[in-house]
Amino acid sequence: MVFRDLAHAARVLRKAPLFTIACVLTIGLGIGVSTAIFGVTNAVLLRPLPYRDPGRLVFAMMNMDRRGVKDFLFSTTDVVDLRAGSRAVFEETGAVQTGRQAVPKQDGSLEEVRYASVTPGFFHMMGARIALGRDFVEADGEPPATAAPLATPASTVILSWDYFQRRFGGDPGILGRNPPGTRPGTAQIVGVLAPGFELLFPPETNMERLPDMWFAARLPYDNSNRNAVSLRVIARLKEGVTLERAQSAVETVAAELRKKSIIWQSSGFDIRLEYMRRHLVERVRPALLALTGAVIFLLLIACANVANLLFVRAWLRERELAVRTALGGSRWRLIRQMLAEALLLAFSGALLGLALAWAGIRELRAIAPANLPRLDSISIDPAVVGFAALAALGAAALFGLAPAWRGARPDVARVLRATGRTAGLGTSGLPRSIVVVVEVALSFVLLIGSGLMVRSFMALQHVAKGYDPGGLLTFQLLGSRGGDQPPQRAAFMREIQAALQALPGVQGVTASVPFPLAGTFYSTRWGREEALGDPSRFHSADQLVVLPGYFDTLRTPLLAGRTFTEADNSPDRYVVIIDDLLAAKAFPGESAIGKRILIRANIPVEVIGVVAHERGVSLAEPGREQFYITDGFVGHGVVSIWAIRTAGDPARYAGAVRAAIGKFGSRLAITQIEPMDSLVWRAQAGTRFQLLLIGVFAAIAALLAAVGLYGVLSTVVQQRTAEIGVRMALGAAPGSIFRLVVGHGLRLTAAGIAIGLAAAFELTRVMTGMLVEVKPTDPATFAVMAGLFLWIAAMAAWLPARRAAGLDPAMALRRE
């Protein structure tokens, strides 16, 4: 019976190709967009992590709440204490750090290699398999002085499968050899990971996702050196242990750690646990949920449009349905037949939607921001196909039930007695008007969202960055520091600077670590001298190590004092430059120049300059206060990210820079060379991505709503043809008829906007974390979008109104 209904539905729809195409395209667009966004949401938020029993994996993070420091790194001693104090709740505890280094290739040139250092047992905890050789054992992680007698003092290394194939051609004979970049006898390769293992951390942690070489981390215990922090911790909960119980256990560990350090006592130190999957998407979840809500609105609008088409279709078939009823057709039989048509339209739209979603996901992967975790895993998988099928079923119910119910109960006597063309038109006016009001309300909410994102994107373009990115070329140098002694390293740094400065058109050369928008910033302690007696008065700021000339090259405004000179670039020069945020916090209402603060390990330094705050981590948020010290202050050769200011397009200088660095031979490797404008572009990627998607959704929604409004008004004109003819015969001017139709459209639109305004005031609050320098209830945005939508409605009403105003009264009355 179902197949017979579907076959009959196919024959009926084939006889109305324009109607069928319009419905399939509309619902296909709605399902395609919603399926594409679900594909992203599924990969990022819903799909299990690619680890063994991932639901029990948690991140452990150290926080200093009184200083506003979140997700601080662990020292090896902290890891040992955490492991010892949490055995009752953690089945396994592992720690990892990652980085990059330059190692020699077979031809002597350098290549960039990603490395990781992990505690023994890390791969077992995560469920990674060893394809060749062995895993790390406990002895690999013991410090050499306390290692078991049979343990080798050499570091042990496991290679990734890709690096094993790329560098060694899959040769199993590499086991026992020295890994690249290590001195003979200091390390040996003991295994190779199976393909597919990756490290998943929030992008802002700057952890390498696919390390090439994995070293076994040694965990020496040194209570006096808890400031040597570098590790991030992952743990596996024991079976049946809740996160709350584990959190209670680690709070006990944190309390013991506070007793061992005056810094921990005064800084509000604690350890926070978070399920791994939840923490990975913590920053992107609000945006994804907002986008998911937007596509649900778009799908509802598409369903409303198809419902309007089906209302018209039901009216056009009213005589046919009345005849079938008079001949004994039951109401349920008619409803079933019309629902079969709705199902056929919905699943045809779903097939088109899947094709659109496949293309859309490819584009989304190309434009998505780097902070979207698991971007590579977004695809059309069974879950996405299942979502498309459920969306089709839901859509069929949404747009099919009301028209089917309405169309399956014709007034048989009235319809069969009627002779005019528009006998039944009036019966479907109210439902269609309600549908249009709902469309307008949903579309208006999306327009408000897109307007807020436009305001945010404009704010990003004009935000005070603290530097001028135009004309800057940035790159990273890996490899030699120039020697073991500070004077040798200082001379080497001057050589590099001189070689770059000699390039024609180069106006300035500098280097720093970290560099704005190019890496992770870590907090460092600072305080005024009274903090020595009261550690609670220490604060945290971002520390930057720079070469003299940094502020001139980046064009960071100097607000007071002076910048670094070459004489300041020395270990015995205790001077510092601070930004205006730190100056206001440390010395409110007074000049900071000549004052002293304590930095790092309570080192007293003199403030010689105050500069504008640089947005280093994000353009959307100011970030922490900053202070600057020289490369020489920390021993020379620390800075690794370089920048040159050029007279023209910085991208054109890339070849000259490579040639200049190439003259240093195999001592240096240059990586990540790009204009700083590219860093700024990536920093705006999240806002741009959200703006693009919500803007596209809003544009489609507004178009669909306009089409729906046009359809209703066109039907109204047909419904009221006789009435319009009578009005004109009695002297009504075409202008009044025009205003009558347009007024009807604007009244429907105004009702929808009123409902949309109320909804937008609540719904746009979920966008708070996506906005930059604009409130989710911004009055200007609401007013502009209301005016825009009224203009769209007027344009949609113009053609039906013009047609009504041009009616010939005699012809209109004759038609009826």
Secondary structure as UniProt FT lines:
FT   HELIX           2..14
FT   HELIX           17..41
FT   HELIX           42..46
FT   HELIX           54..56
FT   STRAND          57..64
FT   HELIX           65..67
FT   STRAND          69..72
FT   STRAND          74..75
FT   HELIX           76..85
FT   TURN            86..89
FT   STRAND          90..104
FT   TURN            106..107
FT   STRAND          110..118
FT   TURN            120..121
FT   HELIX           122..126
FT   STRAND          130..133
FT   HELIX           138..141
FT   HELIX           144..146
FT   TURN            149..150
FT   STRAND          155..159
FT   HELIX           161..168
FT   TURN            169..170
FT   HELIX           172..174
FT   TURN            175..176
FT   TURN            180..181
FT   TURN            184..185
FT   STRAND          187..193
FT   TURN            195..196
FT   HELIX           203..205
FT   STRAND          213..216
FT   HELIX           223..225
FT   TURN            226..227
FT   STRAND          229..237
FT   TURN            239..240
FT   HELIX           243..260
FT   HELIX           262..266
FT   TURN            267..268
FT   STRAND          269..275
FT   HELIX           276..280
FT   TURN            281..284
FT   HELIX           285..316
FT   HELIX           318..326
FT   TURN            327..328
FT   HELIX           331..367
FT   TURN            370..371
FT   TURN            373..374
FT   HELIX           375..377
FT   HELIX           382..407
FT   HELIX           412..417
FT   TURN            421..424
FT   HELIX           425..428
FT   HELIX           429..462
FT   TURN            470..471
FT   STRAND          472..479
FT   HELIX           486..501
FT   TURN            504..505
FT   STRAND          506..513
FT   TURN            516..517
FT   STRAND          523..527
FT   HELIX           529..532
FT   HELIX           535..537
FT   STRAND          539..546
FT   TURN            548..549
FT   HELIX           550..554
FT   STRAND          558..561
FT   HELIX           566..568
FT   TURN            571..572
FT   STRAND          575..579
FT   HELIX           580..586
FT   TURN            588..589
FT   TURN            593..594
FT   STRAND          596..599
FT   TURN            600..602
FT   STRAND          603..611
FT   STRAND          626..630
FT   HELIX           632..634
FT   STRAND          641..646
FT   HELIX           650..653
FT   HELIX           654..662
FT   TURN            663..664
FT   HELIX           665..667
FT   STRAND          668..675
FT   HELIX           676..683
FT   HELIX           685..719
FT   HELIX           721..729
FT   TURN            730..731
FT   HELIX           734..763
FT   HELIX           764..770
FT   TURN            776..777
FT   HELIX           779..805
FT   HELIX           809..815
//
